[in-house]
Amino acid sequence: MDCRHSAAGSLYEPPGREEFPLKMTRATGGQAFIYHWHSAVEVLLGLSGETVAGIADRPYRLAAGDILLIPPGESHCLFPSAAEDTRLVLLFEPDALLPSPPFSESRQALSGVPLHSGEWDAGTAGALRDWLFQMETAFRQKRPGWKEETAGLALLLAARLCRLPPAPPQGGRLRQDDALKKVLSYLSAHYAGPVSLSSCAAALGFTPAYLSSFFKAKTGAAFHRYLLNLRLKKAEWLLASTALPAARVAEESGFASEKTFFRVFKEQYRMTPLQYRRKKTGQE
């Protein structure tokens, strides 16, 4: 896992080493991600339950059938939710499928469309759902011509999105979105320390009860679960990209003790931290 921190504090995830510049997978609410960004276009399709994504500190809710577009270079996160909440994920590299030139105008248009399918016409949303499922089938079965089929469908998807009217310019953010941004920024800066619901609320001028209900209402995730996810993601990165001993990984990720770190990590990933390191570094 080759991740680096950007100037904004979110993780940069470079393209994978796969030869084909398009990936598809199904993910669950248990697979959450702290703020990160990448060069790929990401498209999410809600399959069951609800997924909440944060894009540039604004939350977007994804129910079954909803689609969300995340443009390349945009900082975003996925909040944790129930394990039965599922989503289909498409990632494709625009440099490969929409090289510039001759697709400069298309790439610019793609970055300006409304992100949530609730703002699209029904025909566009329906067509994209069909294409995403067709792409998933081709990607999974890998029959002769599957690369051409998935790449062609990705181009159709991009073309349909480019025809949408551009999103209106954002004026001021809602005050609640400003409050959420303050909370997320505070957690990003302090999660490796002894932060808690009470200390975060005190630092930002909220009561713990208000912060807990506000955070849950805006993101769909419990405060403590999001904080735990931040720490686990930092631990993932340290295990995969450094040789630090597990005790140091636990300390730098914000866990109170190495014992707690091992227990929580194994519950989440069904393996110990050292097993995870061996898997990610090819030592298995």
Buried (B, 14 or more C-beta within 10 A) or exposed (E): EEBEEEEEEBBBBEBBEEEBBBBBEEBBBEBBBBBBBBBBBBBBBBBBBBBBBBBBBBBBBBEBEBBBBBBBEBBBBBBBBEEEBBBBBBBBBBBBBBEEEEBEEBBEBBBEBBBBBBEBEEEBBEBBBEBBBBBBBBBEEEEEEBBEBBBBBBBBBBEBBBEBEEEEEEEEBEEEBEBBBBBBBBBBEBBBEEBEBEBBBEEEEBEBEEBBEBBBEBBBBBBEBBBBBBBBBBBBBBBBBEEBEBEEBBBBBBBEEBEEBBEBBBEBBEEEBBBBBBBBEEEE
